[in-house]
Amino acid sequence: MTKLLGLSVVFCVAAFAQERGREERGGGHPEFGGGHIPAHGPPPARAQAPVRDRAPERENHFQAERQGHPDMPHVHANDDRWLGHDSGRDDSHYHVDHPWAHGRFSGGFGPQHVFVLRGGNRDRFWFDNFYWDVAPYDYNVVSGWNWNGDQIVIYEDPDHPGWYLAYNPRPGTYAHVEYLGG
């Protein structure tokens, strides 16, 4: 009985350590990230009070819906629910004076078009000869992205003209990105 109990403890500790190591390496959480790619982008947000009437924030954070979940935009793997994309069309953080000034992205949207980041940083990154930048409000969201190897999937943003959503399946987070041309 003692051997069985000891063996059980060893297996539990090993499993916990393995899961903890996976999360620390950015492998995602079982409920988001870890390679899951949403089947579709977010639905349009319901009409809300304009964000510009609220106190200005410098980084895109919100109250995490559950312990262990990020306090930034992410997608749930079990139902493809986009958390954090609910500020509506009048969100001043994503206002662009001239939407799509560099043209519209035509490289493909959704899970059948997975791209690999090939360099850059939040101010200018690229893949497959397409160039992008991240919305300043979302800089904190991309702080852990690997600009030389992470996969991303591009979705159209139904609320913010001139922006797209770049989803990174490793951490399960997404950021607003602007197409700079190809």
C-alpha positions in Angstrom: 0.0 0.0 0.0 2.8 2.4 0.9 4.5 1.7 -2.5 1.3 2.4 -4.3 0.8 5.7 -2.4 4.4 6.7 -3.1 4.0 5.8 -6.8 0.8 7.9 -7.0 2.5 10.9 -5.5 5.4 10.6 -7.9 3.1 10.5 -10.9 1.1 13.4 -9.7 4.2 15.5 -9.1 5.5 14.6 -12.5 2.3 15.5 -14.2 2.1 18.8 -12.4 5.7 19.7 -13.3 5.1 18.8 -16.9 2.0 21.0 -17.2 3.7 23.8 -15.3 6.7 23.6 -17.6 4.5 23.7 -20.7 2.8 26.9 -19.5 6.1 28.5 -18.6 7.4 27.8 -22.1 4.4 29.5 -23.6 2.7 26.2 -24.6 -0.6 27.5 -23.5 -3.3 26.5 -21.1 -5.7 23.6 -21.7 -8.6 26.2 -22.1 -6.7 28.6 -24.4 -3.6 28.5 -26.5 -1.5 25.4 -26.9 -1.9 25.4 -30.6 -5.7 25.8 -30.9 -6.8 27.9 -33.8 -10.3 29.4 -33.8 -12.6 28.4 -36.6 -13.8 32.0 -37.0 -13.1 35.5 -35.9 -15.2 37.4 -33.3 -18.7 38.5 -33.9 -19.4 42.3 -34.0 -19.6 43.7 -30.5 -23.0 44.9 -29.2 -23.3 48.6 -29.0 -21.6 50.0 -25.9 -20.7 53.4 -24.5 -17.6 54.8 -26.3 -14.4 53.8 -24.6 -13.1 57.4 -24.9 -15.6 58.4 -22.2 -13.7 56.1 -19.7 -10.4 56.7 -18.1 -7.6 56.2 -20.6 -5.6 53.0 -20.2 -2.2 52.5 -21.6 -2.3 48.7 -22.0 -5.0 46.3 -23.1 -6.0 44.6 -19.9 -9.3 43.4 -18.5 -10.4 41.4 -15.5 -9.6 37.8 -16.2 -12.8 35.7 -16.2 -11.2 32.8 -14.3 -8.1 32.2 -12.2 -5.2 31.1 -14.4 -6.5 33.0 -17.5 -4.7 36.0 -18.9 -6.0 39.5 -18.2 -5.6 40.3 -21.9 -7.4 39.3 -25.1 -7.5 35.6 -25.7 -9.7 32.9 -27.3 -11.3 30.0 -25.5 -10.4 26.7 -27.1 -13.7 24.9 -26.2 -16.1 27.3 -27.9 -13.9 29.8 -29.9 -15.2 32.7 -27.7 -13.1 35.8 -28.2 -12.6 37.5 -24.8 -11.7 41.1 -24.8 -13.2 42.0 -28.1 -16.3 43.8 -26.9 -15.5 47.5 -26.8 -17.4 48.3 -29.9 -16.9 50.4 -33.0 -16.2 53.7 -31.1 -13.2 52.4 -29.2 -10.7 55.3 -29.5 -7.7 52.9 -28.9 -8.3 51.6 -32.4 -9.3 54.8 -34.3 -7.5 55.1 -37.6 -7.9 58.4 -39.6 -7.4 56.6 -42.9 -8.4 53.0 -42.7 -6.6 50.6 -45.0 -4.2 53.4 -46.2 -1.8 50.7 -47.5 -4.4 48.6 -49.1 -6.3 45.6 -47.9 -4.7 42.3 -46.9 -5.4 39.6 -49.5 -3.3 36.7 -48.2 -6.1 34.7 -46.6 -8.1 34.7 -43.4 -8.9 32.1 -40.8 -7.6 28.7 -39.8 -6.8 27.5 -43.3 -4.2 30.3 -43.6 -1.5 29.9 -40.9 1.5 32.1 -41.3 4.9 32.0 -39.7 6.4 35.2 -38.3 9.8 35.8 -40.1 11.1 38.8 -38.2 10.6 42.3 -36.8 8.9 43.4 -33.6 5.7 45.0 -32.6 6.4 48.2 -34.6 6.9 46.3 -37.9 6.8 42.5 -38.5 6.4 40.4 -41.5 5.6 37.0 -43.0 5.3 35.9 -46.7 6.3 39.4 -47.9 3.3 41.0 -46.0 4.2 43.7 -43.5 2.3 44.8 -40.4 2.4 46.7 -37.2 0.6 46.2 -33.8 -1.8 48.8 -32.3 0.1 50.6 -29.5 -2.7 49.7 -27.1 -2.0 46.0 -27.7 1.8 46.2 -27.2 1.5 44.3 -23.9 -0.4 41.5 -25.6 2.5 40.7 -28.0 5.3 41.0 -25.5 5.9 37.2 -25.3 5.5 36.5 -29.1 8.4 35.0 -30.9 8.9 37.3 -34.0 11.1 34.7 -35.6 9.0 31.6 -35.6 5.6 31.9 -33.9 2.6 31.1 -36.1 -0.3 33.6 -36.5 -3.6 33.5 -38.1 -5.2 36.7 -39.5 -8.9 37.5 -39.0 -11.0 40.5 -40.1 -12.0 42.8 -37.3 -15.8 43.4 -37.5 -15.7 46.5 -35.3 -12.5 48.6 -36.0 -12.1 49.8 -39.6 -8.5 49.6 -40.7 -7.5 46.9 -38.2 -7.2 43.1 -38.5 -6.8 40.6 -35.6 -3.6 38.6 -35.5 -4.2 35.4 -33.4 -1.2 33.5 -32.0 -2.1 29.9 -31.3 0.8 29.2 -28.9 -0.4 31.5 -26.1 -3.9 31.8 -27.4 -3.8 35.6 -27.4 -4.6 38.1 -30.2 -3.8 41.7 -31.1 -5.0 44.4 -33.4 -2.7 44.8 -36.3 -2.5 47.1 -39.3 -1.6 46.0 -42.7 1.4 48.0 -44.1 1.5 46.4 -47.6 3.3 43.7 -49.3 
